[in-house]
Amino acid sequence: MSENIIPDKVQEVSEKIRETVSDAVENAAEAVAGAAGDAVDAVEDLSDKTLAELSDLFVSIKSASDSMLRSKEAEAVKSAFYKLLSKLKGEAGLAAQAEGSKDNPFEAVEQNFKAMYADYKKERAEFNRQQEAQREENLAKKQQIIAELKALVEGQEDVSSQFPAFRELQNRWREAGPVPAKSFRDINDTYQFYVEKFYDMVQINRDLRDLDFRRNLEAKEAFCETAEKLAEDENIVSAFHELQKLHEQWKEYGPVAKEKREEIWNRFKAATSIINKRYQAHFETLKKQHEENLEKKRVLCEKLEEIAGREISSSAEWNALSKEIEELQAEWRKIGFATKKENQRIYDRFRAACDKFFGRKREFYASIKENMSENLARKQAIIEQAEALKTSTEWKKATDQFIALQKQWKEIGAVPRKKSEQLWKRFRAACDEFFANRDANAAPENDFYGNLKAKRKLVEEVKAYEPSQDETANAEQMRAFNERWNSIGHVPFKEKDAVLAEFRDAMQEKFPLFARQRPQRGGRPAVRTRKDMLIAKYNALQQDIATYENNIGFFAASKNSSPLIEQMRARIEQAKGELKELEMQIRKEEEAGEEQ
């Protein structure tokens, strides 16, 4: 600064400049905060995209004409890409040492993205270098302008020749462009000081000075009107960003007449204050909404953690709970952002619970796969035995062996789905071939189809029987039916279970006390109390339920066995209902015995 400048005036002008710059810095800080909030929104909006979509989005940013100005958006895409890639690798079970192997399905897309990002960073570095060099050039230009402006202020030239030069310096200053951030305050303070000094201390021609003051006033009044309209804009975020531009333009214009300076500045500052307050209120509302969203997400985390910690023992449970997890994830995506401080933390908590659940699910199915491999080997061994036995003519011995093999088959668990039907068909074919040969070569005393016909006829007789009021007569008739059934020989193997079930159902319908009890020697059942018969019937029903459940497992391997499975399930439900009724009857008999 020149030593001949009056100290008091320097202090007064400097204070005015500091006030202007302070307001500009405050607005710039708020702009940065808004931009940071927008950047968070951009990152969050990428959470549902795939790797391919993120790669395409990065390509579009890189190819855009303003790609160098969208570095924050590019970094957000990069962050989302690698976060998703890490998640997918974890779910795929890729170990760190195997990521670069040929078995890594993500290697191509990862390498492609790395190459694109490296190229973008190189371009960005070159862009920043050029921008910094340009700012240094701009700084040198503005320093030269200030030197020339200082010469005007301190010179004793004729005013009429100085003012056009001053106007040219102002135009050159506006066109010079931005300078390095570290030099911004000093260079602008110095420029504003000499501009003020030019108007206040140089003996300028009054007409020219007043004309310039009026032009500056008109421009600043237009800025005030624009700011006042922005204060009424519903989109306060957009209005705030536009306000920052107005402040930059305001600083480019010189002063107005002294009597108007405070008035015009207060008007502009009032509109600025309204916008700033609305902008602050907007973010306070967002903060409250974010806190509510945080609480909703905590509730979802608690639900998810409870599910992830459950003891689960079946595929049906895993599938049902997986759907619940997917519903919770869908609900999570609808909630919106939590507070900036807690948003990543609550997301990590939710992600950890998801990972725990699906990790346990993978372990469960891995153990099932191992068990299925063992079951596959066991069933293949049974098939080999059945195929070796199917041509045997030792009918009785081979029949017992086939029955034993069928029992073993039912006790073995599930096998891989692709093999299940094939194994079942082989085993069933061996069984059918043997029993068909046995039935075709039956001796006259073993007329299986004749026995089947006789047993079906007996079932019809039982169904046609009308019980009397005489319980003793009913009991005798029940024994007679049972003895006749036992006296009839074997039936074809395929019909055995079905005709036996028909007989039992018919006997149970006509004789509630019917029990499947083997007769003692002599062919007649032992004399039993009513309680004994109830207990025997109870035990028989339990055995029936076990048989039905085994049959369901046996038939489940066949594609066309759905009707049989449904029939077995219906019988199980019916038997369970009868068990409850029998329990009540047995208790009554016990209570009656105690009273006697």
Buried (B, 14 or more C-beta within 10 A) or exposed (E): EEEEBEEEBBEEBBEBBEEBBEBBEEBEEBBEBBEEBEBBEBBBEBEEBEBEBBBEBBBEBBEEEEBBEBBBBBBBBBEBBBBBBEEBBEEEEBEEEEBEEEEBEBBEBBEBBEEBBEEBBEEBEEBEEEEEEEBEEBBEBBBEBBEBBBEBBBEEEEBEEBBEBBEEBBEBBEEBEEBEEEBBBEBBBBBBBBBBBBBBBBEBBEEBBEEBBEEBBEBBBEBBEBBBEBBEBEEBBEBBBBBBEBBEBBBEBBBBBEEBBEEBBEBBBEBBEBBBEBBBEBBEEBEEBBEEBBEBBBEBBEBBBEBBEEEBEEEEEBEEBBEEBEEBEEBBEEBBBBBEEBBEEBBEBBBBBBBBBBBBBEEBEEEBEEEBEEBBEBBBEBBEBBBEBBEBEEBEEBBEBBEEBBEBBBEBEBBEEEBBEEBBBBBBBBBEBBBBBBBEEBEEEBBBEBBBEBBBEBBEEBEEBEBEEEEEEBBEBBBEBBEBBEEBBBBBBEBBEEBBBBBBBBBBEBBBBBBBBEEEEEEEBEEBEBBBBBBBBBBBBEEBBEBBBBBBBBBBBBEEBEEBBEBBEEBBEBBEEBBEEBEEBBEEBEEEEEEE
